[in-house]
Amino acid sequence: MSKQFKTIGLFGKYKDPGVRDAMNDLTEYLRYRNIEVLVGETTAQEIRAALVQDVSDKDIENRIDLGIVVGGDGTMLHVARSLAPYNVPLVGVNMGRLGFLTDISLNEMYEDIGRILDGEYELEQRMMINIEVIRDDEVLYSDNAFNDMVIGKSDMERLIEIQTFVDGDFVTKLRADGIIVATPTGSTAYALSAGGPIMHPQLAALIMVPICPHMLSHRPIALRDSSIIDFNLINICEGCAYVSLDGKIALHLDGDEKIRVRRSQETVSFVRTLEHDHYVALRSKLGWGEAI
């Protein structure tokens, strides 16, 4: 039996006035449906609803039954990572470009949100990855990513060398612009443009994708979701490489760190209308079948 949503949190791109009208209209619609509305990190002074910030973090999962993200996939990534610890399901209204994560169109917002409120939906669980940066057995940094983790080079003139281990077994030494570890959700992001495969979002797998490798024999590799991946950087100068999570640089590296990636214990729950079709979305977003 589908859960009925009584309190909904609306989240938009931070300080973006472009989401104002859509969020105000959606607020009025939800209130018409007798639903309490709280607004998250957005142009709060321009949105006619109470703030999520009025609720302490530990109360979020008790106060919000559903999060609706109005914006693009970047906004959804930020909100998904923030709310994952609280098990709040999410749905996205797309005001960006491709919109793999925010897949409800603005033109169909009322119809699709209405179906969800009527209980005509299903939940889709998406995995995340945990990233640790370790030096001398001390964890310097730890966080989760929804799409991907990237080790990239800061110095445009030099490749970086990376040793890769999976579950303690040596795999390869790579000279490249960097390497990506992506979740199935992230397979349609940076990993795709770097030559990685498209994975069904509910697959229990990870992919490693080299970025512009010096040897063309280095290819993307699919791994079990239980794999523990370790990267050691070789002979890099201080600050010549970085770790980024979901497209944002987390920290710069000195070269004596180990980067460990594994499946996170946290997941993201998406709400999908019953009409949602993953392959229709792929054809639409990627232009498959269009006349050339």
C-alpha positions in Angstrom: 0.0 0.0 0.0 1.4 3.4 -1.0 2.1 5.9 1.7 0.0 9.1 1.7 2.1 12.2 1.9 0.9 14.8 4.4 3.9 17.2 4.6 6.2 17.9 1.6 9.5 19.8 1.5 10.1 21.8 -1.6 13.7 22.3 -2.7 15.0 24.6 -5.4 18.4 25.8 -6.7 20.0 28.1 -4.1 19.2 31.8 -4.7 17.9 31.1 -8.2 14.9 33.4 -8.9 14.1 31.2 -11.9 12.4 28.6 -9.7 10.2 31.2 -7.9 7.1 30.9 -10.1 7.1 27.2 -10.3 7.6 26.7 -6.6 4.9 29.2 -5.7 2.5 27.6 -8.1 3.3 24.2 -6.7 3.0 25.4 -3.1 -0.5 26.6 -3.9 -1.4 23.4 -5.6 -0.2 21.3 -2.7 -2.1 23.4 -0.2 -5.2 23.0 -2.3 -4.6 19.2 -1.8 -4.5 19.9 2.0 -0.8 19.2 2.3 1.6 21.1 4.6 4.4 22.7 2.6 7.9 23.5 3.9 10.6 25.1 1.7 14.2 24.1 1.7 17.3 25.9 0.6 16.2 28.3 -2.1 15.1 31.9 -2.7 13.2 31.6 0.5 12.2 35.3 0.8 10.4 34.9 -2.6 8.6 31.7 -1.9 5.4 31.8 0.1 5.9 28.9 2.5 7.6 28.1 5.8 11.2 27.2 5.9 12.6 23.7 6.3 15.4 25.3 8.2 12.9 25.9 11.0 13.1 22.2 11.6 16.2 20.7 13.2 18.0 18.1 11.2 17.0 15.3 13.5 13.3 16.1 12.9 13.4 16.3 9.1 12.5 12.6 8.6 9.6 13.0 11.1 8.3 16.3 9.5 8.7 15.7 5.8 7.1 12.7 4.1 8.4 13.6 0.6 10.9 16.0 -1.0 10.1 17.7 -4.3 13.1 19.1 -6.1 12.5 21.9 -8.6 15.5 22.5 -10.8 18.1 20.4 -12.6 20.1 17.3 -11.8 22.7 19.4 -10.0 20.1 20.5 -7.5 18.8 17.0 -7.1 22.3 15.7 -6.4 22.7 18.2 -3.6 19.4 17.6 -2.0 19.7 13.8 -2.4 23.0 13.7 -0.6 21.7 16.0 2.1 18.5 14.0 2.8 19.8 10.5 2.3 20.6 10.0 6.0 16.9 10.8 6.8 15.3 8.3 4.4 13.2 11.0 2.8 12.0 9.9 -0.7 12.5 12.4 -3.6 10.9 13.3 -6.8 12.2 15.9 -9.3 10.6 18.6 -11.5 13.0 19.3 -14.4 13.9 23.0 -15.1 17.3 22.1 -16.4 18.6 20.5 -19.5 18.8 16.7 -19.7 17.2 15.9 -16.4 17.9 12.2 -15.8 17.2 12.6 -12.1 14.5 15.4 -12.3 12.3 13.6 -14.8 8.9 15.3 -14.3 8.5 18.0 -16.9 7.2 21.4 -15.9 4.3 21.1 -18.3 3.2 17.8 -16.7 4.0 18.9 -13.1 0.4 19.0 -11.8 -0.7 15.8 -13.5 2.3 13.7 -12.3 2.5 15.2 -8.8 -1.3 14.6 -8.5 -0.9 10.9 -9.4 1.8 10.6 -6.8 -0.4 12.2 -4.2 -3.2 9.8 -5.2 -0.9 6.9 -4.4 -0.1 6.0 -8.0 3.6 5.6 -7.6 6.4 3.2 -6.8 9.7 3.6 -4.9 13.0 3.1 -6.6 16.1 2.6 -4.4 19.4 4.0 -5.7 22.8 3.2 -4.3 25.5 5.7 -3.2 29.2 5.3 -2.7 31.4 6.2 0.2 34.8 7.8 -0.3 37.6 8.0 2.2 41.0 9.8 1.8 43.5 8.0 4.0 47.1 8.9 5.0 49.2 6.7 7.3 46.1 4.7 8.3 44.3 8.0 9.3 41.1 8.9 7.6 41.5 12.6 6.5 38.2 12.9 4.7 35.0 10.8 4.3 31.8 11.6 2.5 29.2 10.0 0.2 28.5 10.6 -3.5 25.4 9.8 -5.5 26.7 10.0 -9.0 30.5 9.6 -9.0 33.9 10.1 -7.5 36.6 11.5 -9.7 40.4 11.6 -9.2 41.5 14.3 -11.6 44.6 16.3 -12.4 45.0 19.9 -11.5 48.1 20.5 -13.7 47.0 20.6 -17.3 50.5 19.7 -18.6 51.0 16.5 -16.7 49.2 13.1 -16.5 48.8 11.5 -13.2 49.8 7.9 -12.3 47.4 5.8 -10.3 47.7 2.3 -8.9 44.4 0.5 -8.6 43.5 -2.3 -6.3 40.2 -4.1 -6.0 39.5 -6.1 -2.8 43.3 -6.0 -2.1 44.3 -7.4 -5.5 46.4 -5.2 -7.8 44.6 -4.4 -11.0 46.6 -1.9 -13.0 48.8 1.2 -13.0 47.2 3.9 -15.0 48.6 7.1 -16.6 45.7 9.4 -17.5 43.9 12.6 -16.8 42.2 10.8 -14.0 39.7 8.1 -13.2 36.0 7.9 -12.3 34.1 5.5 -10.1 30.4 5.8 -10.8 27.2 4.3 -9.5 24.6 3.1 -11.9 22.9 6.4 -11.5 26.1 8.2 -12.3 26.7 6.1 -15.4 24.8 8.7 -17.5 26.9 11.6 -16.2 30.6 12.2 -16.5 31.3 8.5 -16.9 29.2 8.4 -20.0 31.1 11.2 -21.7 34.4 9.5 -20.8 33.3 6.4 -22.7 31.7 4.3 -19.9 28.6 2.1 -20.3 25.0 3.1 -19.5 23.8 0.9 -16.6 20.3 0.3 -15.4 19.9 2.5 -12.3 19.0 -0.4 -10.0 21.9 -2.6 -10.9 24.1 -3.7 -8.0 27.4 -2.7 -9.6 30.1 0.0 -9.9 32.1 1.1 -12.9 35.7 2.4 -13.1 36.2 4.6 -16.1 39.7 6.1 -17.0 39.8 9.7 -18.3 41.9 10.1 -21.4 44.3 7.2 -20.6 47.8 7.3 -22.1 47.4 3.6 -23.2 44.2 3.0 -25.2 44.1 -0.6 -23.8 42.8 0.9 -20.5 39.1 0.4 -20.7 36.1 0.9 -18.3 35.6 -2.0 -15.9 32.3 -3.1 -14.2 32.7 -4.4 -10.6 30.5 -6.0 -8.0 28.8 -3.4 -5.7 30.5 -5.2 -2.7 34.0 -4.3 -4.1 36.4 -2.1 -2.2 38.5 0.0 -4.5 41.8 1.5 -3.5 43.7 4.1 -5.4 47.4 5.1 -4.8 48.8 8.1 -6.6 52.4 7.9 -7.7 54.9 10.8 -8.1 52.5 13.7 -8.1 53.4 17.2 -6.8 51.5 18.8 -4.0 48.1 20.0 -5.2 48.5 18.5 -8.7 45.5 16.2 -8.2 42.1 16.4 -6.6 39.1 14.3 -5.5 35.7 15.5 -6.6 32.3 14.1 -5.5 29.3 14.6 -7.8 31.1 17.3 -9.8 32.4 19.4 -6.9 36.0 19.3 -5.7 36.2 17.9 -2.2 39.9 18.3 -1.6 43.3 18.6 -3.3 45.8 15.8 -2.8 49.5 15.9 -1.8 50.3 12.5 -3.4 50.8 10.4 -0.3 47.1 9.6 0.2 45.1 6.5 -0.5 41.6 7.0 -1.9 39.2 4.2 -0.9 35.8 3.8 -2.6 33.0 1.4 -1.6 29.3 1.1 -1.5 27.7 3.4 1.1 25.2 2.1 3.6 23.0 5.0 2.7 20.6 4.9 -0.3 18.5 7.5 -2.1 14.8 6.7 -2.6 13.1 8.0 -5.7 9.4 8.3 -6.2 8.4 7.3 -9.7 4.9 7.6 -11.4 3.6 4.2 -12.6 4.0 5.5 -16.2 7.7 6.1 -15.8 9.8 4.1 -18.2 13.6 4.1 -18.0 14.1 3.4 -21.7 11.7 6.0 -22.8 13.7 8.5 -20.7 17.0 7.3 -22.3 15.5 7.7 -25.8 14.2 11.2 -24.9 17.3 12.5 -23.2 19.9 11.0 -25.6 18.0 11.5 -28.8 18.0 7.8 -29.8 16.1 7.1 -32.9 16.0 10.6 -34.2 16.6 11.2 -37.9 20.2 12.2 -38.8 
